[in-house]
Amino acid sequence: MKKSTLHWEVGVCSWSLNNDLDQLMQLKRETGISTVHLHIRPELGRQMTTLADGLLHHGWRISAGMVTFDQEDYSTPATIRKTGGIVPDQYWPENQRKIQKALDILSDLRVPYLTFHFGVLDAENDLLCRKIKSLADCAESKGIALLMETGQENAEALCGFLQTLNHPALGINFDPANMILYDSGQPAEALKLLKKRIRHIHIKDALPPQQAGFWGSEVPWGDGRVNPEGFFRRLTEIRYTGALCIEREQGTNKYADIISAIKNIHSFLK
């Protein structure tokens, strides 16, 4: 495997371990990683603050925050198209408040990015564009960028949407597995097109759908179609130097799968 001369912060998505500080600390002791993409849940109030303070106290760096929305239905690609992100107007007031509260938390923690699924992007949807611009303005005022997840759109459509909005506080959290799960293109090629907008990356692998209208399957890193060696080589080519946060949402032993992925990344960096 070709080695990288770049520095990548290797981290983990906190929700992969249920935002459990004890498990995160065990992972830190076993592997030495100290970067986390933190699931922000403003509704938990003091419990959320305690978790964030505990991570910082124990030497973690929070590379980004993430929020999810209660109305989202991931049963099929069709259901998430209808319910995903900030697109559904009936949930907008609640979701807007949630994002604004998350931005306040991240501002206090001095975290530079907030990620979430925006929903199906449509540059001709004036209301959606106004929603995104208002959120981006709010984020920019706090020194934070909003990062869209890759997946639902192919790289060309996502690039075009960002060019249309042309807001400095908008970027990309690149998840290679999502592109495979949605069958929306090859991750290595998408990296090349989207490189100027990528601020944060998930390490996750998947197999494509076996039938139209259904999901692909998330699998442990290295067991799917991402091709770790080719992916890391492309990251080296585009000179990416940010965080690589491992996300594992499925599987019977997420902890072991995360450790395996960490070892795979470190083997490339040696």
C-alpha positions in Angstrom: 0.0 0.0 0.0 1.3 3.4 -0.9 2.0 5.5 2.2 0.7 9.0 2.8 3.0 11.9 3.8 -0.1 13.9 5.0 -1.4 14.2 8.5 -4.9 12.9 9.1 -6.6 13.0 12.5 -8.1 9.6 13.0 -11.3 9.7 15.0 -14.7 8.2 15.7 -18.3 9.2 15.4 -19.7 9.3 18.9 -23.1 7.8 17.9 -21.4 4.7 16.7 -20.8 4.0 20.4 -24.1 5.5 21.6 -22.4 8.7 22.9 -21.1 6.5 25.7 -18.1 8.3 27.4 -16.9 5.0 29.0 -16.7 3.2 25.7 -15.1 6.2 24.0 -12.5 6.4 26.8 -11.8 2.6 26.4 -11.3 3.2 22.7 -8.9 6.0 23.4 -6.9 3.9 25.8 -6.7 0.9 23.4 -5.9 2.9 20.2 -4.6 6.3 21.1 -7.2 8.2 19.1 -8.5 11.4 20.6 -10.7 13.0 17.9 -14.5 12.6 17.9 -17.4 13.7 15.7 -20.0 14.4 18.4 -23.7 13.8 18.1 -25.3 17.0 19.5 -28.6 16.5 21.2 -29.8 19.9 22.5 -32.9 18.4 24.1 -30.8 16.6 26.7 -29.7 19.9 28.2 -27.2 19.4 31.0 -26.6 15.8 30.1 -25.3 16.9 26.7 -23.0 19.5 28.3 -21.7 17.0 30.7 -20.7 14.6 27.9 -19.0 17.4 25.9 -17.1 18.6 29.0 -16.1 15.1 29.9 -14.6 14.6 26.4 -12.6 17.8 26.6 -11.5 17.1 30.1 -10.1 13.7 29.0 -8.2 15.2 26.1 -10.6 14.7 23.2 -10.8 17.1 20.3 -14.3 17.6 18.8 -13.7 17.8 15.1 -17.4 18.5 14.3 -20.9 18.2 15.7 -23.9 16.4 14.2 -27.6 16.7 14.6 -30.5 14.5 13.4 -34.2 15.2 13.0 -37.0 13.3 14.6 -39.2 13.1 11.5 -36.7 11.3 9.4 -37.7 7.8 8.2 -34.9 5.7 6.7 -37.0 2.6 6.0 -36.3 3.0 2.2 -34.7 5.6 -0.1 -38.2 6.7 -1.0 -39.2 7.4 2.6 -36.1 9.4 3.4 -36.7 11.5 0.2 -40.0 12.5 1.7 -38.9 13.0 5.3 -35.2 13.9 5.2 -33.5 16.9 6.6 -34.9 20.4 6.5 -36.9 20.0 3.4 -40.3 19.1 4.9 -41.9 22.5 5.7 -44.1 21.3 8.5 -41.1 20.4 10.6 -39.0 23.4 9.8 -39.6 25.6 12.9 -38.6 22.7 15.2 -35.6 21.7 13.1 -34.5 25.3 12.8 -34.5 25.7 16.6 -32.6 22.5 17.0 -29.9 23.6 14.6 -29.6 27.0 16.2 -29.2 25.4 19.6 -26.6 23.0 18.3 -24.7 26.0 16.8 -24.8 27.7 20.2 -23.3 24.6 21.9 -20.6 24.2 19.2 -19.8 27.9 19.4 -19.2 27.6 23.2 -17.0 24.5 22.5 -15.2 26.3 19.6 -16.0 23.5 17.2 -15.7 24.6 13.6 -18.3 22.4 11.8 -21.9 21.2 12.1 -23.0 18.3 9.9 -26.5 17.0 9.1 -28.5 15.6 6.3 -30.0 18.6 4.5 -32.5 16.4 2.6 -33.0 16.2 -1.2 -31.3 19.2 -2.7 -33.1 21.2 -5.4 -31.7 24.6 -6.5 -35.1 25.5 -7.9 -36.8 25.1 -4.5 -36.6 28.7 -3.4 -37.9 28.0 0.1 -35.3 25.4 0.7 -32.5 27.7 -0.6 -33.7 30.4 1.8 -33.8 28.0 4.7 -30.2 26.9 4.0 -29.0 30.5 3.5 -30.5 31.6 6.7 -28.9 28.7 8.6 -25.6 29.4 6.9 -25.7 33.0 7.8 -26.3 32.1 11.5 -23.5 29.6 11.4 -21.1 32.0 9.8 -21.8 34.6 12.5 -20.6 32.1 15.1 -17.5 31.0 13.1 -19.0 27.7 12.1 -19.5 26.0 8.7 -22.5 23.8 7.9 -21.5 20.5 6.1 -23.8 18.6 3.9 -23.6 14.8 3.8 -22.8 13.1 0.5 -25.1 10.4 -0.8 -28.5 11.4 -2.0 -27.2 13.3 -5.0 -24.3 12.4 -7.3 -21.2 14.5 -7.0 -22.1 16.7 -10.0 -25.5 17.6 -8.6 -24.0 18.4 -5.1 -21.3 20.5 -6.6 -23.8 22.4 -8.8 -26.1 23.1 -5.8 -23.2 24.5 -3.7 -22.1 26.6 -6.6 -25.6 28.0 -7.0 -25.9 29.0 -3.3 -22.3 30.2 -3.2 -22.2 30.6 0.5 -18.8 30.5 2.3 -20.3 28.8 5.4 -21.4 25.7 3.4 -19.2 22.7 2.7 -19.2 18.9 2.6 -18.8 16.0 5.1 -17.8 13.3 2.7 -19.1 9.8 3.4 -18.0 7.3 0.8 -20.4 4.6 1.9 -23.4 6.8 1.6 -22.7 7.1 -2.1 -22.7 3.4 -2.5 -25.8 2.9 -0.3 -27.7 5.4 -2.4 -26.0 4.1 -5.6 -25.1 7.7 -6.5 -21.6 7.3 -7.9 -18.0 6.2 -7.2 -16.4 7.8 -4.1 -12.9 8.1 -5.5 -14.2 10.0 -8.5 -16.5 12.2 -6.4 -13.5 13.2 -4.2 -11.8 14.6 -7.2 -14.8 16.8 -8.2 -15.8 17.9 -4.7 -12.3 18.4 -3.2 -12.5 22.2 -2.8 -15.6 21.8 -0.6 -14.7 18.8 1.5 -14.0 19.8 5.2 -14.5 16.5 7.0 -14.6 12.8 6.1 -16.4 9.7 7.4 -14.7 6.3 7.2 -17.5 3.9 6.3 -18.0 1.1 3.8 -20.9 -0.5 2.0 -22.2 -2.8 -0.7 -24.6 -1.4 -3.3 -28.3 -2.1 -3.5 -29.2 -5.5 -5.0 -32.6 -4.1 -6.2 -33.8 -0.7 -7.3 -35.7 1.1 -4.6 -33.8 -0.6 -1.7 -30.8 0.3 0.4 -27.4 -1.1 0.0 -25.7 -2.7 3.0 -23.3 -1.1 5.4 -20.3 -3.4 6.1 -17.1 -3.2 8.1 -14.4 -0.9 6.6 -12.6 -2.9 3.9 -15.4 -5.4 3.2 -17.3 -3.2 0.7 -16.9 -1.3 -2.5 -15.0 1.8 -1.1 -11.5 0.2 -1.6 -9.5 1.7 1.3 -6.2 1.8 -0.6 -7.7 3.7 -3.5 -9.7 6.0 -1.3 -6.6 6.9 0.8 -4.5 7.4 -2.3 -7.1 9.8 -3.7 -7.2 11.7 -0.4 -3.4 12.0 -0.7 -3.7 13.2 -4.3 -6.2 16.0 -3.4 -4.1 17.0 -0.4 -6.8 16.5 2.2 -5.4 17.1 5.7 -8.5 17.1 7.9 -10.2 14.5 10.2 -11.1 11.0 9.3 -13.9 9.9 11.6 -15.0 6.3 11.6 -18.7 5.7 11.5 -20.3 2.3 12.1 -24.1 2.3 12.3 -24.8 -1.4 11.7 -23.3 -4.7 12.7 -23.2 -6.9 15.8 -19.7 -5.7 17.1 -19.3 -2.1 16.2 -16.5 -1.6 18.7 -14.3 -4.3 17.1 -15.1 -3.0 13.6 -14.0 0.5 14.7 -10.7 -0.8 16.0 -10.1 -2.7 12.8 -10.7 0.4 10.7 -8.3 2.4 12.9 -5.6 -0.2 12.4 -6.3 0.0 8.6 -5.8 3.7 8.5 -2.7 3.6 10.7 -1.2 1.0 8.4 -1.5 3.4 5.5 0.0 6.3 7.5 3.1 4.3 8.7 
